[in-house]
Amino acid sequence: MSQGASTTAQSRTWTWTRDGFLISTDPSLIPIPALNKAFASKEMYWASPLPEQAMGEMLANSLSFGLYSPTPLPPRSRTTDTEAGEEGVFSTSGIVDPAETLHEIATSVRTESSARQNQGPDDRPSSSRSDPDPDPESSLIGFARGVTDRVTFFYLTDVYIQPEWQGQGLGKWLISCVQECVEDSMPYLRRTMCIIGHARDSGVQFYGKLMKMEPLQGEAMVLAWKGPGCSF
C-alpha cells in the first residue's frame, strides 16, 4: 500500500491523504446535493440527476471515491496550462488532463454542502489515520465511482475534478488511488473497464498509464443496451 493510504478491513473503507487533501471511499462523506448538482450539469452529459434516495442507493451499491479539499477555494497562486490545452496538468510526462478530454469525466461541479477531511501534520503524505472531523471549510472537489462486485469486475465511471482545482496533480492522484484499491483488494479480478467518448487517443494513454487499460482486441465483443437513464 502506498504512503498516505490506509484501510479498515471490516468496513472496507479506504482513505488517502496528501497535503491536506483527503480521498475516501466512505459514502457517508459524500454530499448528495452537491453530487446531484454535478450530475445535472452539462459537463456530465452522460449522467442526469437522481432522486436523493436513488442517489443514496447508487452510492451504497458502488465503490465511490470522494476527493475533499482542506479549503473551499484553491490558492490564488495556482498556475495552469490552459493555453497548452491543459497538457501536463496531472503529470510532467505529457499525460493529458482527463477532466478536459474524456467521456465520463466532468469539467466542473459546484458544491453547496461540505464534507469531512483528514490532514496530516505537515505537507507530506501521512500514513497515519484518525476518523476525519467535520470541517465547514472542506468540500467535495472530485469524484470517481466504481461499479463492481468487489471480487471479479470493476467498471470506472462518473469521474471529475473541479476546474479550479486542476493543475495540482489531483486527478492523476485520484485515479492512481482507484487503481491501488483495485489491485490490492481484488486478487480474483477478471477485468476493469471504462468508456471513452472524446479525445480517444489521450484517453487510451491516460488510462493505459494509470490503470493498465487498453482497447479491447481479439474476438471478444462488448454488447450494451441504453437504458432510460442514458443521456448520450
N, C-alpha and C positions, 0 to 999 in steps of 0.2 A: 504494500500500500504506500502511496506517495506521501511525502511530508505534507502536513496540513490536513490530512484526511482521517476520519475516524468513523467507526460504525458501531451500532448496537445490534448484536446478533439477534436478540429476541424480537425486537421490533423491526429489524432490517432497515433501520434509518441510517443514511449516510450523510456526513457533513464534511465540508472542506472550508478552510479559512485562508485568506490571503489579503494582507494589507488592510484589514478591517472589513473586507467583503466576506459574505457567507454564501455558500451553496449548500442546500439541504434538500433531502428527499422527503421531509416531513410535510405531508399535505396540509396539516393544520396551520402551517405558517403562511399559506398562500391566500392573499386577499381575493376572494371570489369576485367582488365587484370590479376590481382593477383588471383581473384576468378576463372577465366578460367584456370589459370595455375594449381590451385588445382584440378579442375575437370579433367584435363588431366593427373594427377599423378596416379601412380599405387596404391597408398594408397586409393584413392577414386575409387575403382574398379567398383562400381555400376554406376558411372557417366562418362560422356565424355564431352569434351569442346564443347562450343556452339558458333555460330557466335555472335559477340558483340551485334548486335541488338536483337537476340533471347535471349541472357543472360539478357539484359536490360528488355525485356518483361517478362521474368521469375521472375526477382526481383520485377517488378512493380505489378505483379499479385500474389505475395506471401507476407507473413509476415516474413521478414528476420531479423535476429538478428546478427549484426556485433559486434565483440569484438575487441577493439582497445587498443594498449599499449601506454604508455607515452614515451617509449624509444624503439629504434629498436631492442635491444637485452636484454635478461634478465640479472640480476646481476650475476656476477661470483660466488657469494657465495651460489647460489641456490643449494639445495640438492635434490637428487632423491632417489627412492626406486627401481631402475631397477633390482637389484638382487632379490627382493621380488616380481617380476612380476608387479611392479607398484601398488601393493595393497596400499590403503590408500592415493593415490595421491590426490584425491579430498576430502577425508573425513577421519577423525580419527575413523569412525565407521566401517571401513573394506570394504566400497564400492569400487569395482574395478574401476580403471580409464577407462572410456568408450573409450577414444581415442586409447587404446591399444586392445580393445576386441570386439567392437560392429559393426555390419553392419551399413552402412551409417554414420560412424564416421571415419574420416581420421586420419592418424598419422603424416602427415606433409604437409605443404604448404609454399612455399617461396613467399614473396611479393616483387614486384618491384615498386608498387605505394604506396603512403602514403594516410592516411585518417585523418580526424579531430578527436580530443579527447577533453574531458572535465575533468578537475581535480579539486577536492575540495581543500580548503585552507590548509588542513593538511592530515594526513594519515588515518583519519576516513572517513567512507562513508558520502557523502554530499547529503542532501535532496534538496538543492537549485540548480537551473539550469539556465545557460545562454547559448545562442547558442554557440556550440563549435567553436573555432577559428582554422583555418588551422595551422598545425604544421608539418614541414617536418620530424621531428623525430618520428612521430606517425606511426603506421602500423596496418594493419588487421592481427590479430593473432588467431582469432577464428570466427566461423560462425555456425549458425543454421537457418533452414528455415522451416516455416510452410505453408503447402498448405491448405488453409482454406477459407470458406465463411465469416469468422469473426462473425458468429452467431451460427451455429449448429455443425460444424465439424472442426477438426484440425488434420492434418497429419504431423508428425515431420520427417524431412529428412535432409540430407546434413550437418551433424554435424561434426565439427573438432576443435581441438586445436593444435597449433604448438607444436611439441615435446619439443622444448627448453623452452617452457613456461608452461609445465606440472609441477605438483608438488606444485602449489601455490593455488589450490582450484578454479582455473578459470573455468574449465569445469563444475564443480558442480554449481558454481555461474551462469554460462550461462544457464544451463538447469533449474535452480531454477527461473531465470528471465523469461524464456519461460513459465513456469507453472504459475507464478504470473500473467503474461499478460493474459493467457488463462482464469484463474479463475476470474480475476477482470473485464474483458471486454466481456466475453461471458456467460451471465446469462442463455441463452437458449441452451447451449452446449448439444449435444447428446453424442458425443464420441470423444476422442483423440486416435490416433493410431501411431505406428511406426513399422518398420520391423527390426527384429534382425536376422543376419545371422551367426555370430560367437559368441562363448562363451555365449550361450543362458542363462545359469544359472545366470551368473553375470549380463547379460543384464536385465533379469527379475528383479533381485534385485535392480539394479541401477534405472531403470525407475519406478519400483514399489515404491521405496523410494521417488523419486523426482517428479514424475508426476502421481502417483497413478494408473499406468497402471498394468494390469495383463493379462496373456494369455486368449484368447477368449475361453469361455467354453459354455456348453449347446448345443442347437440345431442349433445355428447360424453358418453360414459358410461364409468365405470371399472368393470371386472369384477375379481373376486377369488375365489380358492379358498383355503379354510382348510386348511392342511396339518397334518400330525401335530404340529408344533411350536407351533401356535397355541393360546393359553391363554385366549382370551376370545371 
